[in-house]
Amino acid sequence: MAGGTYWLNYEKYQLTNPIENVIIGGDYVTTLPKGTILYNLRGGLLASHESLRKFETRSNQYFDKDDYSGIPIRKDKEVLNSIIDNSIVLDRTPLRRLYA
C-alpha cells in the first residue's frame, strides 16, 4: 500500500502479546510487555505498564491521571498494526467522539 493513513479506532487496548521496536520519546527503543494498557487519546498514544516508568524524563512524562496513564509512544505504522493484531479492545468508544 503506497501512502495511506494508519490509526486505531478505539480508546483503550490491552496487549495480549509483547510488541517489539516501539519508540518512546524519540530516544528509546523498547518492547511493550504483554498486559500493557494503551490509551489512544487525542493528544497521542500512551502505553501504561510499570516497567515503562524507567523511560520517564523531564521532556517525556509518565502521566498518572484518573482516567488514563502512561508514557507517550510513537505511532508508527508497524506499531499500530501490531497493536491491532496483538491486543484486545477494553473500551469500544469510537475515538472520533473525542473530536466532536
Secondary structure, 3 states (H helix, E strand, C coil): CCCCCCCCCEEEEEECCCEEEEEECCCEEEEECCCCEEEEECCEEEEECHHHHHHCCCCCCCEECCCCEEEEECCCHHHHHHHHHCEEEEEEEEHHHHHC
